[in-house]
Amino acid sequence: MAQYDPGEQTDPNARKRVDELLVEIHESMPGPWSFEEFRTWLSRRRGVPIEIRPRPDDQHVDAPCGWTLVCEDRDIVYYPLDTPETRSRFITYHEFAHLLFNHDDGETDRHALARELAPDVDPELVKKVFGRTNYDRPEEQEAELLALHLLRNDVEHLGIGVRSSNPKVATRVGRALRLLRGR
């Protein structure tokens, strides 16, 4: 699965939409904010609680890192269980970005995935599922860019470090954050 690199050519419309949404976020919630404060803000904006659940790394081996179930009564965001804090936050922010942009993925069998990931959720209540692997799509570029901006808040204002057991991941996240600073 190819991952989106913010240093590569980004769809200009994706950048514009991210910038517009960032203005809206900062106007309604001046920073810096904590991860939980942002989650609470997003939950209020969407009108439903947002649950964040770890999932074992062995589930969906060829699948994306994060998944989101959009249900009638809540949103559920999944991230890999054994993931360093910075990476799990990035994955969660990426999923939050899909929620903020109201992205839709009609390609995923939402009922089957809901039964597997969330057996406690009635599959008929699941309206959308996010779990994409095509980073060339503008929706993925939007989610990646917004997630990087949100993670930058954590790194710069809250002192969350860019740590990873995988040096390539730490290098990639650090490079992306430096690119954002230079914008």
TIKOL-786895 format. One record per atom (N, C-alpha, C, CB): x, y, z; residue in three letters. Coordinates in steps of 0.02 Angstrom, whole numbers, plus 50000, padded with zeros to 5 digits. Glycine has a CB too. Layout:
<sites>
XYZala
...
</sites>
This chain:
<sites>
500424994250000met
500005000050000met
500455006250000met
499525000050061met
500365010549951ala
500745016749949ala
500455021749998ala
500745019749877ala
500895025250033gln
500665030250080gln
500775037150050gln
501035029650148gln
500345041750069tyr
500385048550045tyr
500955052050080tyr
499725052250055tyr
501365055550043asp
501915059550071asp
501755066850057asp
502615057450041asp
501665070950110pro
501475077950099pro
501985081950061pro
501345081150165pro
502585079250052gly
503085082750012gly
502965081749938gly
503775080350031gly
502555076849921glu
502395075549851glu
501865080549828glu
502145068349841glu
501715080449765gln
501205084949737gln
500535083549771gln
501155084049660gln
500245088649799thr
499595088049832thr
499075091649790thr
499615090949904thr
498495088749785asp
497945091849750asp
497825098849779asp
497295087549754asp
497855104249738pro
497765111049764pro
497085111949798pro
497835116049708pro
496575108549774asn
495915109049806asn
495925105849875asn
495385105749762asn
496315100549883ala
496365097349949ala
496695102149999ala
496775090749945ala
497235105349978arg
497565110350021arg
497095115950040arg
498195113149987arg
496715118349991lys
496245123850003lys
495715121850054lys
495915126149936lys
495435115950045arg
494915113550091arg
495195112550162arg
494605106950066arg
495805110050167val
496125109250232val
496235116050264val
496805105450225val
496495120750226asp
496615127450254asp
495965130650278asp
496945131950201asp
495425129950239glu
494775132750259glu
494525129450324glu
494255131750203glu
494605122950328leu
494375119450388leu
494805121250449leu
494395111850377leu
495445122250439leu
495885124350494leu
495685131150521leu
496615124450471leu
495495135750477val
495255142250499val
494635141350542val
495105146950439val
494175137250519glu
493555136050557glu
493705132850625glu
493085131450516glu
494165128050626ile
494345124750689ile
494635129850738ile
494855119050677ile
495115133850715his
495445138650759his
494975144250782his
496045141650724his
494495146050740glu
494005151150761glu
493535148450815glu
493595153550701glu
493355142150810ser
492875139450859ser
493215136350919ser
492435134250825ser
493865134950914met
494225131750969met
494945134150968met
494185123950963met
495075140150995pro
495765142550995pro
496235137751031pro
495795149451029pro
496815136751003gly
497295132051031gly
497755135351079gly
497685128750976gly
498215131651108pro
498265124451097pro
497715120651135pro
498945121951119pro
497565114851111trp
497055110651143trp
497355103751152trp
496395110351100trp
497075100051198ser
497285093151208ser
496915088651159ser
497165090851282ser
497165082651152phe
496845077651110phe
496115076651131phe
497225070951112phe
496015075851197glu
495335074751223glu
494885080751212glu
495355073051297glu
495155086851218glu
494755092851205glu
494545093051132glu
495155099251223glu
494995091151087phe
494815091051016phe
494285085751003phe
495435089650973phe
494365079951032arg
493865074551023arg
493185076851049arg
494095068151061arg
493165080251106thr
492525082751134thr
492225087951087thr
492645085851204thr
492645092451061trp
492405097451013trp
492095094150952trp
492975102250993trp
492455089250924leu
492205085750864leu
491555081950879leu
492745080850838leu
491525078950937ser
490915075350957ser
490315080050960ser
491025071951025ser
490425085850990arg
489875090850993arg
489675093150923arg
490085096951036arg
490165094350882arg
490035096550813arg
489635091350775arg
490705097950776arg
489795085050785arg
489435079650749arg
488785077650782arg
489885073650742arg
488715079250846gly
488095077650881gly
488045070550906gly
487525078950837gly
488615066950907val
488635060150933val
489295059050970val
488555054850875val
489305054451019pro
489945053051052pro
490425049551003pro
489825048651114pro
491065050451017ile
491585047250976ile
491965042551022ile
492065052450943ile
491935036151006glu
492315031051043glu
492965029651005glu
491905024451052glu
493495028751043ile
494135026951013ile
494325020151041ile
494695032351027ile
494435015350996arg
494565008451017arg
495195005850984arg
493975003951001arg
495635002751024pro
496204999350993pro
495964992750963pro
496774998051045pro
496314990550913arg
496174983950885arg
496834980250879arg
495814984550815arg
496824973650888pro
497444969850881pro
497754970850812pro
497314962450894pro
498414971050810asp
498764972050746asp
498644966450697asp
499504972750758asp
498444960650721asp
498364955050675asp
497704955250636asp
498404948550713asp
497254959750655gln
496634960450617gln
496774964150551gln
496094964150658gln
496474961950498his
496514965350434his
497234966950415his
496104971850436his
497634961750407val
498344962650395val
498484967150335val
498674955850384val
498094966550282asp
498204970650222asp
497784976950221asp
498064966650160asp
497474978650276ala
497014984250279ala
497354990550303ala
496414982550325ala
497014996250298pro
497285002450324pro
497395002050400pro
496815008350308pro
497805006650425cys
497955006850497cys
497345008650538cys
498515011850512cys
496955013450514gly
496375015850551gly
495725014150516gly
496425023250563gly
495215013550556trp
494545012250530trp
494055016750568trp
494345004750537trp
493525018650536thr
492995022350571thr
492325019550551thr
493035029850555thr
491915018150601leu
491215016350590leu
490795022450608leu
491005009950632leu
490405024850561val
489935030350575val
489255027150585val
489915035650515val
489025027350647cys
488385024350666cys
487875029750679cys
488465019750728cys
487255027750685glu
486725032650698glu
486815035850767glu
486045029350694glu
487075032050815asp
487105034550884asp
487805036150908asp
486805029450930asp
488325034950867arg
489025036250887arg
489485035050828arg
489225031750946arg
490085037650835asp
490625036150787asp
491145032050826asp
490935042750757asp
491435027050793ile
491935022850825ile
492565022950782ile
491675015550836ile
493115025150811val
493755025550776val
494215020050804val
494085032550785val
494525016250758tyr
494975010850777tyr
495685012550756tyr
494755004150745tyr
496165010550797tyr
496875011250781tyr
497225004950804tyr
497195017750814tyr
497815003250777pro
498164997150797pro
498374997450871pro
498774996050753pro
498284992050906leu
498414991650978leu
499134993250996leu
498234984751003leu
499604989950965asp
500314990750983asp
500644996050940asp
500694983950976asp
500415002250948thr
500665007750908thr
500915013250955thr
500105010550860thr
501495016150941pro
501735021750983pro
501225027450985pro
502415024350957pro
501245031251039glu
500745036551050glu
500695041450991glu
500905040351113glu
501255043750966thr
501225048650912thr
500885045750851thr
501935050950893thr
501055039650833arg
500755036350775arg
500005035150786arg
501115029750759arg
499815032750845ser
499095031450856ser
498705037950855ser
498995027850924ser
498995043350880arg
498645049850875arg
498575052050803arg
499025055250915arg
499105051150764phe
499065053050693phe
498515049050658phe
499745051950658phe
498505042650670ile
497985038350639ile
497295040750661ile
498085030950659ile
497205042250725thr
496565044550750thr
496385051350721thr
496565044850827thr
496865055950718tyr
496735062450687tyr
496545061650614tyr
497345067050694tyr
496865056950580his
496695055650509his
495965053550504his
497165050050480his
495755049150548glu
495055046950548glu
494585052750567glu
494945041050595glu
494795056850616phe
494405062850634phe
494325067350573phe
494745066750692phe
494845067950532ala
494815072150473ala
494285069550424ala
495505072450437ala
494255063050415his
493725060350372his
493035062250400his
493785052550367his
492955062050465leu
492315063950496leu
492175071350484leu
492315062450571leu
492675075550493leu
492585082850484leu
492405084550412leu
493225086550504leu
492715081150364phe
492575082450294phe
491955078750270phe
493165080550252phe
491685074350312asn
491095070350294asn
491235066150232asn
490495074850282asn
491835063250229his
492015058950173his
491585052650175his
492765057150175his
491515049650117asp
491125043550112asp
491515038450071asp
490425044950080asp
491465032250089asp
491795026850052asp
491275021550038asp
492405024050092asp
490985021749980gly
490475016949963gly
490745010149943gly
490065019649907gly
491415009449945glu
491725003249923glu
491754997849977glu
492415004649898glu
491674999750039thr
491764995050095thr
491104991850115thr
492084998550155thr
491114985350128asp
490514981950153asp
490444983650227asp
490564974150142asp
490054988850240arg
490014991550308arg
489714986650358arg
489614997950308arg
489234982650336his
488914977950383his
489394972350403his
488274975050352his
489754969650355ala
490234964350370ala
490794966950415ala
490524961350305ala
491044972850399leu
491584975650440leu
491344977150511leu
491864981950407leu
490744979750517ala
490464981250583ala
490404974850625ala
489774984750577ala
490174969450594arg
490114963150630arg
490794960750655arg
489794957750586arg
491304961750615glu
491974959450634glu
492304964050685glu
492414958850572glu
492294970550673leu
492644975350717leu
492264976950780leu
492784981650680leu
491604977350774ala
491204979650831ala
490594975150840ala
490984986950821ala
490694969150867pro
490134964650875pro
489594967350921pro
490374958050900pro
489764972450962asp
489274975451007asp
488844980750972asp
489624978551066asp
488974982150908val
488604987250871val
488144983750822val
489084992150834val
487514985650821asp
487034983050773asp
487254985250703asp
486304985450789asp
487424980550658pro
487664982350591pro
487174986750553pro
487804976150552pro
486534986150568glu
486044990250533glu
486094997650552glu
485344987750547glu
486414999250609leu
486495006150630leu
487115009450599leu
486545006450706leu
487525005550565val
488135008250535val
487955011550469val
488675002650525val
488095018050464lys
487935021850404lys
488525022150355lys
487715028850422lys
489135022650383lys
489735023250341lys
490305019550375lys
489925030650329lys
490785017450333val
491415014650358val
491975017950319val
491425006750350val
492485020250355phe
493085022850322phe
493635017850334phe
493275029850349phe
494015016450284gly
494595012150290gly
494915011550221gly
494405005150318gly
495235016850201arg
495485017250133arg
496215015450128arg
495375024250106arg
496405013350067thr
497105011750054thr
497365015649995thr
497185004350042thr
496955019449960asn
497165023149901asn
497325030349921asn
496615023049846asn
497965031749931tyr
498175038349954tyr
498215043449897tyr
498845037949988tyr
498065041449836asp
498055046249780asp
497395050149778asp
498165042549715asp
496895047749812arg
496245051149811arg
496285057649850arg
495695046549841arg
495945062949825pro
495945069349860pro
495705068749933pro
495515074349823pro
495235064249946glu
494975063450014glu
495525061150061glu
494405058350015glu
495965056750037glu
496515054350078glu
497035059750089glu
496845048150047glu
497165063650037gln
497635069250044gln
497365074250095gln
497765072649976gln
496725075750092glu
496415080350141glu
496495077650212glu
495675081450125glu
496345071250220ala
496385068250287ala
497105068150313ala
496095061150286ala
497585066450269glu
498285066350290glu
498525073350309glu
498725063450234glu
498375078250268leu
498605085150282leu
498295087750347leu
498425089750224leu
497645086850355leu
497325089350416leu
497595085750477leu
496565088550411leu
497695079150471ala
497975075350528ala
498665077850546ala
498005067850510ala
499075079550497leu
499735082250512leu
499695088850549leu
500135083050447leu
499235093150528his
499145099550562his
498915098450634his
498645104050525his
498455093950644leu
498205092550712leu
498755089450755leu
497595087850709leu
499145084950726leu
499705081950763leu
500225087250780leu
500025076250722leu
500335091950734arg
500815097350747arg
500625101150811arg
500845102250688arg
499975102150823asn
499755105350885asn
500015101350945asn
498975105750887asn
499955094750942asp
500185090550998asp
500935091051007asp
499975083250986asp
501305090750952val
502035090750955val
502305097450978val
502335089050886val
502055102950949glu
502325109550964glu
502065112551029glu
502175114150908glu
501445111351046his
501145114751103his
501065110351165his
500485117451085his
501035103851154leu
500915099351211leu
501525095151227leu
500325094951197leu
502045095651187gly
502665092051202gly
502645084651187gly
502835092951272gly
502185082451145ile
502165075451125ile
502725074351075ile
501465073451094ile
503165069651089gly
503745068651046gly
503595064150987gly
504305065651085gly
504005064750936val
503945060350878val
504405054450891val
504135064050810val
504115049250920arg
504485043250938arg
504165037250903arg
504515042151015arg
504585032850882ser
504335026750851ser
504875021450856ser
504125027950778ser
504655015250862ser
505135009750861ser
505385008650790ser
504825003250889ser
505025011550742asn
505225011050672asn
505525017750651asn
504615009150627asn
506185018050639pro
506505024350621pro
506215027550558pro
507245023350612pro
505965023450511lys
505675026250450lys
505035030150466lys
505525020650399lys
504645027650513val
504025031150532val
504195037750566val
503595026750580val
504665037650613ala
504855043850648ala
505135048950598ala
505375042350703ala
505545046650551thr
505825051150500thr
505275054050457thr
506335047450457thr
504805049950436arg
504265052250392arg
503825057450428arg
503835046350369arg
503645056150490val
503225060850527val
503615067250541val
502985057750594val
504245066650561gly
504655072550573gly
504725076750510gly
505335070550599gly
504845073550453arg
504905077150389arg
504255080750372arg
505095072250332arg
503705077350381ala
503055080350366ala
502935086450410ala
502485075250375ala
503095085950474leu
502995091650519leu
503445097550499leu
503125089650591leu
504065096050478arg
504515101450455arg
504235104750392arg
505215098750442arg
503955100750347leu
503655103550286leu
503075108150304leu
503415097950240leu
502675106250352leu
502115110550372leu
502355117050402leu
501665106850423leu
502885116850441arg
503155123050470arg
503395127750416arg
503725121450519arg
503645124950362gly
503925129150308gly
503405131850260gly
504415125250270gly
502785129950269arg
502255132150224arg
502155139550226arg
501605128750240arg
</sites>
